[in-house]
Amino acid sequence: MRFPDDVPVLTDDVVTLRAHTEADIDPAYLMCQDPEMQRWTTIPVPYRREHAVSFLTEIIPTGWRNGGMWAWAIEYDGQYAGTIDLRDGEGGVGEVGFALAPEVRDAGVMTRALKLVVRYAFDVLGWDRVIWRAFVGNWGSRRVAWKAGFRGLVVVPGGGKARGVRYDEWVATVGKDGALEPQGNWWPVTVLEGNGLRLRPFRPADAERIVEACNDERTHYWLAGLPSPYTLEDAKTFMEGRQEPRAIGEGVSWAVADLATDELLGCVSVFGMNHRLDKTVGEIGYWMHPGARGRKVMSTAVGLIIDHAFTPVAEGGLGRRRLVLFAADGNSASAHVAEVNGFTRFGTERAASARRDGSYVDHLGFDLLASERD
Ligand SMILES: CC(C)(COP(=O)(O)OP(=O)(O)OC[C@H]1O[C@@H](n2cnc3c(N)ncnc32)[C@H](O)[C@@H]1OP(=O)(O)O)[C@@H](O)C(=O)NCCC(=O)NCCS
């Protein structure tokens, strides 16, 4: 193909993909100064202007002329906004790579660009499958891939490499017959407010309160799986770990905070939503900071969660049909939360809950059906 003459313009009327020009060199160079760019991609660091010159005026044109790499400039709002490319394609399978200038992120630009090039890969290049790869932790990129229909995500330990260092990598793909639409739910942490509480996403400032709550004797007793002692590092790991269950549709956790002060009072989750047989159930779990107990805070928080969980997905809820809740036998405060919220005791799971001393106690099972909620 001739460069730039044969480079096709692809557009969805919001985002336009076109051949790079010399005018893109400076904005591309600037984009590559962004710390996120340097963290998540394989560009040279430090990134000098000559790197941008060589990429845009030699590497990209050579890719189009010889095949093997097809790179477009992303134009948004009349400006160069980033670059997206397809690579390889041998045997009908190739990879996609992309980067966007920081000032235009989170406006859906890359999702649009990605759909355009994937369609090009299937319809014009005749590929059967496109592979997306990102270093583990690049949630923005993972979300773009999910929104554009990439699926079957796996982690490849040490699968990625940048500047001589190996990183764990996420890999997902989409085949030519796959819809370029999200597969499964990626639950948002919808902010819920009522009765003096705000249920919201966790934030770094919550770490100390999480440590206090999770070092508390009663929390420790009933949640025997928690690390002991529970450190600030554990709190950080806990907060970071809230992303994955949301992304795979498995569960979502809220920080329960005081509406007036925003101080963290506890945690409530709905999980088990990707159940093997029935994806309409959800299990509620929680813990409270010791200083906030005895004030009906968790009963109130669970009330807000129930309403949200039974709201259809199309209306912003979790679309649950049935909620379950288990309280260890003897944990009367936990059973009380279920009872005051209208749950029905349906049975006992025998020897289901481990204690730190190696013994087991029964689990009291409660459930609530959407049809029972007025
Ligand atoms: C990854 C990148 C290309 C995304 O471009 P973008 O135009 O912002 O993407 P979109 O707006 O289409 O989608 C981004 C989504 O990720 C979400 N997101 C961003 N950062 C996030 C984070 N840290 N955690 C969770 N979600 C995040 C956004 O909210 C948005 O989702 P939404 O539309 O549902 O709100 C851009 O951030 C970038 O260039 N990063 C640096 C380079 C890079 O990482 N390249 C990819 C290497 S694999």
The ligand as an SDF file (V2000), in Angstrom:
LIG
                    3D

 48 50  0  0  0  0  0  0  0  0999 V2000
   -6.3490    3.1540   28.0620 C   0  0  0  0  0  0  0  0  0  0  0  0
   -6.7660    4.3880   27.2390 C   0  0  0  0  0  0  0  0  0  0  0  0
   -6.3560    4.1540   25.8140 C   0  0  0  0  0  0  0  0  0  0  0  0
   -8.2630    4.5850   27.3510 C   0  0  0  0  0  0  0  0  0  0  0  0
   -8.7110    5.5690   26.4460 O   0  0  0  0  0  0  0  0  0  0  0  0
  -10.1190    6.3490   26.6890 P   0  0  0  0  0  0  0  0  0  0  0  0
  -10.4990    7.0870   25.4800 O   0  0  0  0  0  0  0  0  0  0  0  0
  -10.0280    7.0620   27.9620 O   0  0  0  0  0  0  0  0  0  0  0  0
  -11.1000    5.1040   26.7970 O   0  0  0  0  0  0  0  0  0  0  0  0
  -12.6870    5.1830   26.9380 P   0  0  0  0  0  0  0  0  0  0  0  0
  -13.1130    6.5270   27.3880 O   0  0  0  0  0  0  0  0  0  0  0  0
  -13.2830    4.6300   25.6950 O   0  0  0  0  0  0  0  0  0  0  0  0
  -12.9440    4.1210   28.1040 O   0  0  0  0  0  0  0  0  0  0  0  0
  -12.1900    4.1840   29.2950 C   0  0  0  0  0  0  0  0  0  0  0  0
  -13.0130    3.5610   30.3910 C   0  0  0  0  0  0  0  0  0  0  0  0
  -12.1390    3.1480   31.4340 O   0  0  0  0  0  0  0  0  0  0  0  0
  -12.5810    3.6890   32.6570 C   0  0  0  0  0  0  0  0  0  0  0  0
  -11.3840    3.8780   33.4770 N   0  0  0  0  0  0  0  0  0  0  0  0
  -10.3860    4.7280   33.2980 C   0  0  0  0  0  0  0  0  0  0  0  0
   -9.4680    4.5660   34.2690 N   0  0  0  0  0  0  0  0  0  0  0  0
   -9.9250    3.5700   35.0590 C   0  0  0  0  0  0  0  0  0  0  0  0
   -9.4320    2.9400   36.2160 C   0  0  0  0  0  0  0  0  0  0  0  0
   -8.2700    3.2900   36.7690 N   0  0  0  0  0  0  0  0  0  0  0  0
  -10.1820    1.9580   36.7770 N   0  0  0  0  0  0  0  0  0  0  0  0
  -11.3610    1.5750   36.2380 C   0  0  0  0  0  0  0  0  0  0  0  0
  -11.8730    2.1380   35.1210 N   0  0  0  0  0  0  0  0  0  0  0  0
  -11.1440    3.1280   34.5410 C   0  0  0  0  0  0  0  0  0  0  0  0
  -13.2700    4.9640   32.2710 C   0  0  0  0  0  0  0  0  0  0  0  0
  -14.1520    5.3970   33.2700 O   0  0  0  0  0  0  0  0  0  0  0  0
  -13.9920    4.5420   30.9970 C   0  0  0  0  0  0  0  0  0  0  0  0
  -15.1280    3.7660   31.2990 O   0  0  0  0  0  0  0  0  0  0  0  0
  -16.6270    4.3810   31.1360 P   0  0  0  0  0  0  0  0  0  0  0  0
  -16.7240    4.8860   29.7380 O   0  0  0  0  0  0  0  0  0  0  0  0
  -17.5140    3.2510   31.3430 O   0  0  0  0  0  0  0  0  0  0  0  0
  -16.7210    5.4510   32.1460 O   0  0  0  0  0  0  0  0  0  0  0  0
   -6.0590    5.6630   27.7710 C   0  0  0  0  0  0  0  0  0  0  0  0
   -6.3210    5.7890   29.1560 O   0  0  0  0  0  0  0  0  0  0  0  0
   -4.5630    5.6680   27.5640 C   0  0  0  0  0  0  0  0  0  0  0  0
   -4.0860    6.0820   26.5420 O   0  0  0  0  0  0  0  0  0  0  0  0
   -3.7750    5.2100   28.5700 N   0  0  0  0  0  0  0  0  0  0  0  0
   -2.3310    5.1930   28.4890 C   0  0  0  0  0  0  0  0  0  0  0  0
   -1.8290    4.2470   27.3980 C   0  0  0  0  0  0  0  0  0  0  0  0
   -2.3760    2.8580   27.5350 C   0  0  0  0  0  0  0  0  0  0  0  0
   -2.6030    2.3780   28.6200 O   0  0  0  0  0  0  0  0  0  0  0  0
   -2.5770    2.1880   26.3840 N   0  0  0  0  0  0  0  0  0  0  0  0
   -3.1090    0.8430   26.3560 C   0  0  0  0  0  0  0  0  0  0  0  0
   -2.0180   -0.1160   26.5760 C   0  0  0  0  0  0  0  0  0  0  0  0
   -2.6510   -1.7680   26.6010 S   0  0  0  0  0  0  0  0  0  0  0  0
  1  2  1  0
  2  3  1  0
  2  4  1  0
  2 36  1  0
  4  5  1  0
  5  6  1  0
  6  7  2  0
  6  8  1  0
  6  9  1  0
  9 10  1  0
 10 11  2  0
 10 12  1  0
 10 13  1  0
 13 14  1  0
 14 15  1  0
 15 16  1  0
 15 30  1  0
 16 17  1  0
 17 18  1  0
 17 28  1  0
 18 19  1  0
 18 27  1  0
 19 20  2  0
 20 21  1  0
 21 22  1  0
 21 27  2  0
 22 23  1  0
 22 24  2  0
 24 25  1  0
 25 26  2  0
 26 27  1  0
 28 29  1  0
 28 30  1  0
 30 31  1  0
 31 32  1  0
 32 33  2  0
 32 34  1  0
 32 35  1  0
 36 37  1  0
 36 38  1  0
 38 39  2  0
 38 40  1  0
 40 41  1  0
 41 42  1  0
 42 43  1  0
 43 44  2  0
 43 45  1  0
 45 46  1  0
 46 47  1  0
 47 48  1  0
M  END
$$$$
